[in-house]
């Protein structure tokens, strides 16, 4: 049945994004690039200590924003807290995109860049990674000469795991004279590559971060926008007044003060990456080098069968074949060392 009021044409044209919404709890979740260790114990304790009166109030975030700004080494007026990176991306689009504006992407990449741009009625120009997952720098620089309104870049990129170095990012910013460059650093903690300090030199640069990956707070939804103060001022005008929950705020504060947890977590993931890459090499499974907390591998015609078989055993990995226009591509998140050894044993039995 059609709704009595016509929906927007941009919405009617969109392809729905359908991630799994239920049935993942209690399984080995190596499919969504979450922190399988969990969050900092200090974050759990901070949530447990929330008073009933505090929960019943609308959240006050300014003191936490000041602390997070200090942690990230930015001025508080260069930081905006958001309801996950999803809200950050939506806010960027709402602030800068008019209908029929051009948005530049290099795909495959994080689906929400296209999602929010299409929702706004933008025209998408999409370049592609090649078969070796190499970034199309020459084509990108040429596309920037057309002056698109926004260029979204995940660095490291999801699902390829590839990363651009500062010298390459500098070339992009130099070419983007009339384009807002949004660099999504969701996986920064794993790559160690950031251009966050550049926001003071480039007033067309926006950097986003998340507490959903290394920090293990995906269930609380907390993201960050970093930009020149003049840009953040407009984001703040376009944002609703209470976007971040009090649970997310206290958990984030506890997390950034628990640096030993972050060090242990990243150390475990580095060991898991080494173990998984060694195991895949031993099994003869082709994969692409990754600077993030996951690896993209190629299983060929057996990909769907392997993903389904592992799911029956309680291990979830992600079939990304549709991103590449053909079967065979699978993404596996780095878990703990024990979790990585488990999935390697299961792959060995299947293959």
Rosetta blueprint (number, residue, H / E / L):
1 X L
2 X L
3 X L
4 X L
5 X L
6 X L
7 X L
8 X L
9 X H
10 X H
11 X H
12 X H
13 X H
14 X L
15 X L
16 X L
17 X L
18 X L
19 X L
20 X L
21 X L
22 X L
23 X L
24 X L
25 X L
26 X L
27 X L
28 X E
29 X E
30 X L
31 X L
32 X L
33 X L
34 X L
35 X L
36 X L
37 X L
38 X L
39 X L
40 X L
41 X H
42 X H
43 X H
44 X H
45 X H
46 X H
47 X H
48 X H
49 X L
50 X L
51 X L
52 X H
53 X H
54 X H
55 X H
56 X L
57 X L
58 X L
59 X L
60 X L
61 X L
62 X H
63 X H
64 X H
65 X H
66 X H
67 X H
68 X H
69 X H
70 X H
71 X H
72 X H
73 X L
74 X L
75 X L
76 X H
77 X H
78 X H
79 X E
80 X E
81 X E
82 X E
83 X L
84 X H
85 X H
86 X H
87 X H
88 X H
89 X H
90 X H
91 X H
92 X H
93 X H
94 X H
95 X H
96 X H
97 X L
98 X L
99 X L
100 X L
101 X L
102 X E
103 X E
104 X E
105 X E
106 X E
107 X E
108 X L
109 X L
110 X L
111 X H
112 X H
113 X H
114 X H
115 X H
116 X H
117 X H
118 X H
119 X H
120 X L
121 X L
122 X L
123 X E
124 X E
125 X E
126 X E
127 X E
128 X E
129 X L
130 X L
131 X L
132 X L
133 X L
134 X L
135 X L
136 X L
137 X H
138 X H
139 X H
140 X H
141 X H
142 X H
143 X H
144 X H
145 X L
146 X L
147 X L
148 X L
149 X L
150 X E
151 X E
152 X E
153 X E
154 X E
155 X L
156 X L
157 X L
158 X L
159 X L
160 X L
161 X L
162 X L
163 X L
164 X L
165 X L
166 X H
167 X H
168 X H
169 X H
170 X H
171 X H
172 X H
173 X H
174 X H
175 X H
176 X L
177 X L
178 X L
179 X L
180 X E
181 X E
182 X E
183 X E
184 X E
185 X L
186 X L
187 X L
188 X H
189 X H
190 X H
191 X H
192 X L
193 X L
194 X L
195 X L
196 X H
197 X H
198 X H
199 X H
200 X H
201 X L
202 X L
203 X L
204 X L
205 X E
206 X E
207 X E
208 X E
209 X E
210 X E
211 X L
212 X L
213 X L
214 X L
215 X L
216 X L
217 X L
218 X H
219 X H
220 X H
221 X L
222 X L
223 X E
224 X E
225 X E
226 X E
227 X E
228 X L
229 X H
230 X H
231 X H
232 X H
233 X H
234 X H
235 X H
236 X H
237 X H
238 X H
239 X L
240 X L
241 X L
242 X L
243 X L
244 X L
245 X L
246 X H
247 X H
248 X H
249 X H
250 X H
251 X H
252 X H
253 X H
254 X H
255 X H
256 X H
257 X H
258 X L
259 X H
260 X H
261 X H
262 X H
263 X H
264 X H
265 X H
266 X H
267 X H
268 X H
269 X H
270 X H
271 X H
272 X H
273 X H
274 X H
275 X H
276 X H
277 X H
278 X H
279 X H
280 X H
281 X H
282 X H
283 X H
284 X L
285 X L
286 X E
287 X E
288 X E
289 X L
290 X L
291 X L
292 X L
293 X L
294 X E
295 X E
296 X E
297 X E
298 X E
299 X L
300 X H
301 X H
302 X H
303 X H
304 X H
305 X H
306 X H
307 X H
308 X H
309 X H
310 X H
311 X H
312 X H
313 X L
314 X L
315 X E
316 X E
317 X L
318 X E
319 X E
320 X L
321 X H
322 X H
323 X H
324 X H
325 X L
326 X L
327 X L
328 X L
329 X E
330 X E
331 X E
332 X E
333 X E
334 X L
335 X L
336 X L
337 X H
338 X H
339 X H
340 X H
341 X H
342 X H
343 X H
344 X H
345 X H
346 X H
347 X H
348 X H
349 X H
350 X H
351 X L
